[in-house]
Amino acid sequence: MTPLLGGLFGNAGGVLGHFQALISSNPGLGGAYDFEICVFNPDLSLLSCASLCSIADSAVQCSATGSNTGVPAGAYATVIAYADPTLVPTNTVNVGFSMTYTHN
């Protein structure tokens, strides 16, 4: 998990957005990797998760530039990347991603 500015009991609520992901090789025909953002309360209880984007077949990147995720003060956020259980990839990949954070 990635603590946002201020960390536990911090005063740095804000918005995460403009997510972009890039993988080192495509997932392979019929395969896909999915990306989600999850936000946790300061006590680490789950607040919310939202789907960001998927990379499938011969693609090597995806983005969610139109979706924003609000993060309350003191909360934590993590990006989860996983192999889609219904579209199992045939290639193992390295993952890189970026997103913006705008302080309230």
Sequence and secondary structure as in RCSB ss.txt:
>XXXX:A:sequence
MTPLLGGLFGNAGGVLGHFQALISSNPGLGGAYDFEICVFNPDLSLLSCASLCSIADSAVQCSATGSNTGVPAGA
YATVIAYADPTLVPTNTVNVGFSMTYTHN
>XXXX:A:secstr
 EE TT TT S  EEEEEEEEEESS  EEEEEEEEEEEEE TTS EEEEEEEEEEEET  EEEEEEEEEEE TT 
EEEEEEEE TTS  SS   EEEEEEEEE 
